[in-house]
Amino acid sequence: MSGPRTSLEQWHCFLAVVDEGSYARAAEVLHKSQSAVTYTIQKMEEQLGVRVFEIRGRKAELTEAGQMLYRRGRSLIDEALRLEKSAKSVAAGWEPQLRIVCDTLFPSTVMLDCLADLSAHCPDTRIECIESVLSGAEEALLERRCDVAITGIVPPGFLGDHLLRVKFLAVAQRDHPLHKLGRDLDYRDLRPFRQIVVRDSGVRRQRDSGWLDAVQRLTVSRMETSISAVARGVGFAWLPAVAMREELASGLIKPLPMIEGGERYADLFLILPNRDLAGATALRCEAFIKAAVANLVC
């Protein structure tokens, strides 16, 4: 396999001449003699077999071929700079990849803010964020498929920091027949109507959560779909209050007047599977998440 005939130094010199408008100014910027810059460009033209500049008066102007090579050369130098920056990031302890598993109960807007901050601080780290339901994050932890996990289930052998407590409300669309009964409700009132539930994203130990004694059931895979189904009057559900703030504020979705069980709570924990081996990116991610939920009311 033969290597390139030209060097990055030659391309860098070529770009400097174009950007500065003359060999003399390029020489000043590059801290080289003008004769060295001239020789570098001439050698590059010889190796490429094409003229990149033509002299008009005292100014070096690009040929048509030179204009095309300038665009490609700019991309080449930019990529080389990104490569060096990536190497520095790895040397400084930033992981090349970070895998996050996040329970869907965690507010998506908060997670997106955290991911934006993390991307800005660790631009060379590839970030993967997978949403999970119930045992999904637990499985990812046990199978070592994540570097950071937000989960409601802390499996044996792991320690988690408590993040937040999420309040669930029994709700239905404002025109749902359950609201038209005009009295407090118990589980017998719920049985004839369709309950909306979110499917466990785990495979090995799938769990059901919440009251599931309704005659009819609609199972969906995402929390947003469950909220939309309730808002359309498809059925009732226990949903996290933080995820349906707008619908509750507008009155589109209303809490059911339950005698008992109308409110439930679920705790979320933040886990680093192996803190001793956690890299700088994982630790920065943990810090961003904790800071983001510090003043969050669920």
LUMGUBA-535400 format. One record per residue (C-alpha): z, y, x. Coordinates in Angstrom, 1 decimal, always signed. Last residue first. Example, Ala and Ser with C-alpha at 12.3 -4.5 7.8 and 13.67 -1.06 7.14 Angstrom:
<atoms>
       c3       c2       c1
     +7.1     -1.1    +13.7
     +7.8     -4.5    +12.3
</atoms>
This chain:
<atoms>
       c3       c2       c1
    +40.3    +16.0    -41.6
    +41.4    +19.3    -39.9
    +39.8    +19.8    -36.5
    +41.8    +22.0    -34.1
    +42.1    +19.5    -31.2
    +39.1    +17.5    -32.3
    +36.6    +19.3    -30.0
    +39.0    +19.3    -27.0
    +39.6    +15.6    -27.2
    +35.8    +14.9    -27.4
    +35.0    +17.2    -24.5
    +37.7    +15.7    -22.3
    +36.5    +12.1    -23.0
    +33.0    +13.1    -22.2
    +34.1    +14.6    -18.9
    +35.9    +11.4    -18.0
    +32.8     +9.3    -18.9
    +30.7    +11.6    -16.8
    +33.0    +11.5    -13.8
    +33.0     +7.7    -13.7
    +35.4     +5.3    -15.3
    +36.4     +2.4    -13.0
    +40.2     +2.8    -13.3
    +39.8     +3.8    -17.0
    +38.2     +0.5    -17.9
    +37.2     +0.3    -21.6
    +37.6     +4.1    -22.1
    +39.0     +4.3    -25.7
    +39.3     +7.1    -28.2
    +41.1     +6.2    -31.4
    +40.4     +6.9    -35.0
    +43.0     +6.5    -37.8
    +42.2     +5.8    -41.4
    +43.9     +7.3    -44.5
    +43.7     +6.7    -48.2
    +43.8     +8.9    -51.2
    +43.2     +7.9    -54.8
    +45.2     +4.8    -54.3
    +47.5     +5.3    -57.3
    +47.2     +6.9    -60.8
    +43.6     +7.9    -59.8
    +42.2    +11.2    -61.0
    +38.8    +10.7    -59.3
    +37.9    +13.3    -56.7
    +34.8    +15.4    -57.6
    +31.3    +15.4    -56.1
    +28.9    +18.1    -57.1
    +31.9    +20.5    -57.3
    +30.3    +22.9    -54.8
    +33.3    +22.6    -52.4
    +33.4    +18.8    -52.8
    +29.7    +18.5    -52.0
    +30.0    +20.8    -49.0
    +33.0    +19.1    -47.6
    +31.6    +15.6    -47.8
    +32.1    +14.2    -44.3
    +35.5    +15.7    -43.8
    +36.8    +14.2    -47.1
    +36.0    +10.7    -45.9
    +34.6     +8.6    -48.8
    +36.1     +6.1    -51.2
    +33.3     +5.3    -53.6
    +31.9     +5.7    -57.0
    +28.4     +4.9    -58.3
    +24.7     +5.9    -58.5
    +25.6     +9.4    -59.7
    +23.2    +11.2    -57.3
    +26.1    +12.6    -55.3
    +27.6     +9.1    -55.0
    +24.3     +7.8    -53.5
    +24.1    +10.8    -51.2
    +27.6    +10.2    -49.9
    +26.8     +6.5    -49.3
    +23.6     +7.3    -47.5
    +25.5     +9.7    -45.2
    +28.0     +7.0    -44.4
    +25.2     +4.7    -43.2
    +24.4     +1.0    -43.7
    +24.4     +0.7    -47.5
    +26.0     -1.8    -49.9
    +25.8     -1.2    -53.7
    +28.3     -3.1    -55.7
    +28.6     -4.2    -59.3
    +31.6     -5.9    -61.0
    +34.0     -3.8    -59.0
    +36.8     -5.6    -57.2
    +36.1     -4.2    -53.7
    +39.0     -1.9    -53.0
    +38.7     -0.6    -49.4
    +37.3     -2.1    -46.3
    +35.2     -5.3    -45.8
    +35.1     -6.8    -42.4
    +32.4     -8.5    -40.2
    +33.8    -10.4    -37.3
    +30.8    -11.5    -35.2
    +28.1     -9.2    -36.2
    +29.5     -5.7    -36.3
    +27.8     -2.9    -38.2
    +30.1     -3.4    -41.3
    +28.2     -2.3    -44.4
    +29.2     +0.9    -46.2
    +30.3     +0.5    -49.8
    +29.3     +2.2    -53.1
    +31.1     +0.8    -56.1
    +29.2     +0.3    -59.3
    +31.2     +0.6    -62.6
    +32.8     -1.9    -64.9
    +35.8     -2.5    -62.5
    +36.9     +1.2    -62.1
    +38.9     +1.5    -65.3
    +40.8     -1.6    -64.4
    +41.7     -0.1    -61.0
    +43.7     +2.7    -62.6
    +42.6     +6.1    -63.9
    +44.3     +9.2    -65.1
    +42.7    +10.7    -68.2
    +39.6    +12.5    -69.6
    +37.3     +9.4    -69.7
    +34.5    +11.7    -68.8
    +35.2    +11.7    -65.1
    +34.7     +7.9    -65.0
    +31.3     +8.4    -66.8
    +29.9    +10.2    -63.8
    +28.9    +13.8    -64.5
    +30.9    +15.3    -61.5
    +29.6    +12.6    -59.1
    +32.3    +10.2    -58.1
    +35.2    +10.2    -55.7
    +38.1     +8.1    -54.4
    +39.2    +10.2    -51.4
    +39.5     +9.2    -47.8
    +41.5    +11.2    -45.3
    +40.7    +10.8    -41.6
    +43.5    +10.7    -39.0
    +42.5    +12.0    -35.6
    +42.1    +11.1    -31.9
    +44.8     +8.6    -31.0
    +44.4     +7.5    -27.4
    +43.4     +3.9    -27.1
    +44.7     +1.0    -25.1
    +42.6     -2.2    -24.8
    +43.6     -5.9    -24.2
    +43.6     -6.8    -27.9
    +41.1     -4.8    -29.9
    +41.8     -1.2    -31.0
    +40.1     -0.8    -34.4
    +39.4     +2.6    -35.9
    +36.9     +3.3    -33.1
    +35.6     +6.0    -30.8
    +34.3     +4.3    -27.7
    +33.3     +5.4    -24.2
    +31.6     +3.3    -21.5
    +30.0     +0.8    -23.9
    +28.5     -2.7    -24.0
    +31.6     -4.4    -22.4
    +31.3     -7.3    -24.9
    +34.9     -6.7    -26.2
    +34.3     -2.9    -26.4
    +30.9     -3.2    -28.2
    +32.5     -5.7    -30.6
    +35.3     -3.3    -31.5
    +32.8     -0.5    -31.9
    +30.9     -2.5    -34.5
    +34.1     -3.8    -36.3
    +34.3     -1.0    -38.9
    +30.9     +0.9    -38.8
    +29.1     +1.9    -35.7
    +27.0     +4.9    -34.5
    +25.3     +4.5    -31.1
    +25.2     +7.3    -28.5
    +23.1     +6.7    -25.4
    +23.2     +9.4    -22.7
    +21.0     +9.4    -19.6
    +22.8    +11.4    -17.0
    +20.7    +14.0    -15.0
    +21.8    +17.0    -17.1
    +25.5    +16.3    -16.7
    +27.2    +19.6    -17.6
    +24.6    +20.7    -20.2
    +24.1    +17.2    -21.6
    +27.9    +16.9    -22.0
    +28.1    +20.2    -23.9
    +25.3    +19.1    -26.2
    +26.8    +15.7    -26.7
    +30.2    +17.2    -27.6
    +28.6    +19.5    -30.2
    +26.7    +16.5    -31.6
    +29.9    +14.6    -31.9
    +31.6    +17.4    -33.8
    +28.7    +17.7    -36.2
    +28.7    +13.9    -36.7
    +32.4    +13.9    -37.8
    +34.0    +10.6    -36.7
    +34.0     +8.2    -39.6
    +30.7     +6.8    -38.4
    +32.5     +5.1    -35.6
    +31.1     +6.1    -32.2
    +29.8     +3.9    -29.4
    +29.0     +5.9    -26.2
    +26.9     +4.5    -23.3
    +26.6     +6.8    -20.3
    +23.8     +6.4    -17.7
    +23.1     +7.7    -14.2
    +26.8     +8.2    -13.6
    +27.9    +11.5    -12.2
    +30.1    +10.7     -9.1
    +29.0    +13.5     -6.7
    +26.6    +11.2     -4.9
    +25.0    +10.5     -8.3
    +24.7    +14.2     -9.1
    +23.3    +14.9     -5.6
    +20.6    +12.2     -6.1
    +19.7    +13.7     -9.4
    +19.3    +17.1     -7.8
    +17.0    +15.6     -5.2
    +14.9    +14.0     -7.9
    +14.8    +17.2     -9.9
    +13.6    +19.1     -6.8
    +10.9    +16.4     -6.2
     +9.8    +16.7     -9.9
     +9.5    +20.5     -9.6
     +7.5    +20.0     -6.4
     +5.0    +17.6     -8.0
     +4.7    +19.6    -11.2
     +3.9    +22.7     -9.2
     +1.4    +20.7     -7.2
     -0.4    +19.6    -10.3
     -0.8    +23.2    -11.5
     -1.7    +24.4     -8.1
     -4.2    +21.6     -7.6
     -6.1    +22.7    -10.7
     -6.2    +26.3     -9.5
     -7.2    +25.2     -6.0
    -10.2    +23.3     -7.4
    -11.4    +26.5     -9.1
    -10.8    +28.4     -5.9
     -7.6    +30.3     -5.4
     -7.6    +33.7     -3.9
     -6.4    +34.7     -0.5
     -6.2    +38.5     -0.2
     -7.1    +40.7     +2.7
    -10.7    +41.2     +1.6
    -11.5    +38.1     -0.4
    -10.5    +35.0     +1.4
    -11.1    +31.7     -0.4
     -8.4    +29.2     -1.0
     -8.1    +25.6     -2.1
    -11.1    +24.2     -0.3
    -11.6    +20.4     -0.7
    -11.5    +17.3     +1.5
     -7.9    +16.6     +0.7
     -6.9    +16.0     +4.3
     -8.9    +18.9     +5.5
     -7.6    +21.3     +2.9
     -4.1    +20.3     +3.8
     -4.7    +20.9     +7.5
     -6.1    +24.3     +6.7
     -3.0    +25.1     +4.5
     -0.6    +24.0     +7.2
     -2.5    +25.9     +9.9
     -2.4    +29.1     +7.9
     +1.4    +28.7     +7.3
     +2.0    +28.1    +11.0
     -0.1    +31.1    +12.0
     +1.9    +33.3     +9.6
     +5.0    +32.3    +11.4
     +7.7    +30.5     +9.3
    +10.7    +31.7     +7.4
     +9.3    +30.2     +4.2
     +9.7    +33.6     +2.3
     +8.4    +35.5     +5.3
     +5.4    +33.2     +5.8
     +4.6    +33.4     +2.1
     +4.4    +37.2     +2.5
     +2.0    +36.9     +5.4
     -0.2    +34.2     +3.9
     -0.7    +36.2     +0.7
     -0.1    +36.4     -3.0
     +3.5    +35.4     -3.0
     +3.2    +32.7     -5.7
     -0.1    +31.4     -4.3
     +1.0    +31.3     -0.7
     +4.3    +29.8     -1.7
     +2.6    +27.1     -3.7
     +0.5    +26.0     -0.7
     +3.6    +26.0     +1.5
     +5.5    +23.7     -0.9
     +2.4    +21.5     -1.2
     +2.3    +21.2     +2.6
     +6.0    +20.5     +2.8
     +5.7    +17.8     +0.2
     +3.3    +16.0     +2.4
     -0.4    +15.1     +2.3
     -2.1    +11.8     +3.1
     -0.2     +9.9     +0.4
     +1.0     +6.4     +1.2
     -1.1     +3.3     +1.6
     +0.0     +0.0     +0.0
</atoms>
